[in-house]
């Protein structure tokens, strides 16, 4: 696919969605930005065509007029119940895909996650897998990035907690293996996959996983702190988080995050990276590029 064609991106007001819009526009694509509130446009994206798209049913069909590829980044991670999560994320995605097909969109690209696998315990991972099942693997693409690093998203909330707390809570031994990828490398990978008309599933992350404890320690060091860990029994933490969430409170770490850690898996990504000729930054290279002085403003 050549530059100049129109790509619609959902979640364009969010961390990954806005970065992807900037990246695609910079490489010559015409970008249609889909967001829950089109009036709240990230800096530098004001000139794009913005259309309302709020899951599950506040979707303006005009978003898909004359669109060749639709990249679905929007995903609600804060929810009150499993039923709500499925109605918004799975039901909303199904409706989006149907409307896109009805308007002649040739290819659907869904930004999934490495958390999406058959053994997933987290609702996040299970629902991502359910949305993947809505795609046609012969022509569509499910992109599964590792833990995305950059100045936003889940990573930024984690970094803010490490910056604020006198210790780093560990809900396990910390030897789980995590695979990271810089947000710019995710955008580059998605663009290359679109240009090469890739289909099926594409894993995106650095090649070599790192221990979770090492990852947290590297964040602390980047923040100028000495990493100090506090072991918290996972079962107790899960019970307390679920109790707090049941009262309607939201914390930087959710019970679903803990369930995700329980089944964290490492994957061989070498073949997928060769498929799009990409060498992502390592975890430490990614951390070295982050502007940490902006953390206090988030």
N, C-alpha and C positions, 0 to 999 in steps of 0.2 A: 504494500500500500504506500502510495507516495504522499508527501506532505502537501497540504493545501486542502485535503478532504476534511469533512466535518466530523468531529468526535464529541459526543455528549458525555459529560462526567457528572455523576451524582455525588452528593456530599462535598460539593465544590467549596463550601464555606469552612470545611474542616481541615485538620492538619494535613493528611495525605491528599485529600481531594484538591485543596488549593495549590499544593506543591505540584501536583500532576498537571493542573490547568496551566500553571506558569511554564512548566517544562514543555508541554505539547505546543503551546502558543509560540514559545521561543524557537521551536523547530519547524515552524511553518504551517502547523495545522490550524484549522478554524475550530475553535472550541466553544461549545455550548455548555454553560455552567448551570447545573441543577442544584438547588439548595432549598432548605426548609423556609428560609427567609431571604429572598433575593435582595432585599434592601440592605442587608448586612454583608457587604462585599469586602473581602480581604484587600489590604493595600496592594496596589499594582494590578488588580484584576477588574478594575472598574469599567474598562472598555469592552469586556466580554459581553456576549448576549446571555442574560440571566433569566431563568425560568423557574417557577415554583415547583418544588418536588418534596413533599413531606410524606414520609411513610406512615401508615400503609395506604391511604387513599386520597391524600391531597396532591394529586399528580396532574399537572397540566400537559395534556397530550401534545401540545405544540412543541414540547421539548424535543420530540423525535422527528420533526419534519426535516426532510433532506439530510438526515444523519446516516452515516455509513457504519460507524462503530459506537457502541455504548459501553462505557467503563463504569461499573457500579461500585462506588467506594462507600456510599452511605450505609451506616450500620449503627443501630442504637445499642449501647452497651450498659446503660443505666435503666433498669426496668423494675417494676414492682412484683411481677409474677412471671412464671414460665409461660403462661398463656399469653400475657402481653408481649413478651419477647418474641414468641412465635408469630403472633398476629402482625407485629410491626416488621420484623426482619424477614421471616419466611413468606408470610402472606403478602407483605408489601413488595418484596422482591419478585414474587410470582406475578403480581399485577404489573409491575414495571416492565418485566421481560415480555409479557403478553402485549402490552401497549406498544413497546418498541418493535416487536415483530409485525404488528398490524400496520405500523408506519413504514415498513420496509427496511428496518435496520438489518444490515447484513450479518454483523458479528456482535456477540455479547462477550464482554470481559468482566468477570467478577473477581474483586479483590477479596480473597478468602484469607486463610491463615494456616500456618503450620500446626495450629491447635486442632485443625479439622482432620481428624482421622478416626478410624473405626473404634479405637479404644478410649476416645475422649470422654471424660467425666463432666467437664464444664458445659454449661448450656451454650456458652459462646462457641465452643468448638463443635458441638453437636448441631447447632443451628446453621453454622457456616457450611457444614457438610450437607445439610438438607438443601440449602440454597444451591450448592454445587450440583446437586442431583437434578435441578431444574434446567440445567444447560444441556445443549447438544454437543457432546464431546468431539464430534466430527468436524464442527465448524466454530464452536465457542471455546473460550479459554477461562479456566480457573487459575488465578495466580495466588500462590501460597507464600507470602513473605514470612521471614522470621520476625523476631522482635525488632520493630522499626525504631531507629534512633534518630533524634532530631529535636528541635525546639517546639515540641507539642506532643499531644497524644498521651498514651499510657506511660511511655518512657519519661516524659517531662514531669508527670505526676509522681512517678517513682523517684526521680532525681530531687524533686521538691521535698519529698518526705525524708530522704537521706540528708538533705541540707538542713532540715529543721530539727530532726531528732538527735539526741545525744548518742544514740546507738542505732544499728541497723537490725531490725527484727528478721530472724531466720525461722521460717516455719518448717524447716527440715534440716538435714545435715548440710545443705548447700552444695551438694555434689551433682545435682541435676545439670544436664548439659543444655545450654541455651545457644541458639544461633541468631545472630543479629544481622541487621542490614541498615545502612544509612538511608534516610528517606530519599535522597537524590538518586541513589542506586536503584531503589524501587521504581522511581519514575523512569529512569533510563531503561530498566529491564522491561517495563510495560510498553514503552515506546518501541523498543526493538522487537518485542514479541508481536506487536501490531503490524509493524513494517514487514515482518517475516511471515505474517498471517499464521502464527502458531495457534494450535488448538489443543484440546485436552487439558492437562494440568502442568503447571510450571512452578517449580520450587525456586525461591529467591532468597539467598542469604550468603553470608561468608562461608567459605568451605569448611573451616575448622570450628566446631563448637567449643565454648568455654564453660567452665563450671560457674554455676549461679553465684557462688560466694566470690569468685574472682571477678565476675561482672560487677557486683555491688561494690566491691573494694575499689575497682577502677573508677567507678563513678565518684566515690568518696574522695579519692586522691585527686581527681580532676577538679573537685570542689575545694581542694586545699584542706581536707579533713583526714585525720587518721581513722581508718576503718575500724570500728568497734562493733562487734556482733553480740546479739542477745538471742539465744535459742528460745523459741516459743513453741510449746507442743502444738502440732498441727491440728489435732482433734479438738483441743480446747479453743484454739483460735477460730476454727471453723464454726464451732457452736456459738461463740460470743459474737462473731460477725453476723451470723444468721439472725441472732436475737436482736442486735442493733438494727439490722436492715428491716426486721419485722416491725420495728417501731417507726419506720419511715426515715431513718437517718442514712446518709451516704458518707462513706469514708474513702480515703485514697486507695485502700485495698479492699476488694469485695470478696465475699465468700466464693464467688465464681472464679475469681483470680486464684484462690487457693486450690480449688478443684482442678484448675488448669495446670498448676504446678505438680499435682500428684501424678499426672500422666504426660509430663513434658517429655518429648521424644526428639532425638537428633536424627537427621536425614542426610543421606549422601546426595549432595546437590551438584556434583561435578558435571554430570551429563546434562543437566538443565542449563547450567551456566555456559557450557560449550554450545548448546543449542542456539543461544543468542549472543555468543561471544562477549560475555560480561565477566569482569573481575571486580567484585564488590570490595569496598573497603573492609578491613578487619575491624573488630570491635574497638581496638585502641586507636586506629586511624579515624574512625567515626567520632569517637569522644574528643579527639584532638581538634576537630573542626567545629565543635559546638561553642556558641557564644554564651558562656555560663552566666555572664553578668545580666542577662535578660531573665534569669530564673525568677528573681524576686518580683518581676512585673507580671508573671503569669498567674 
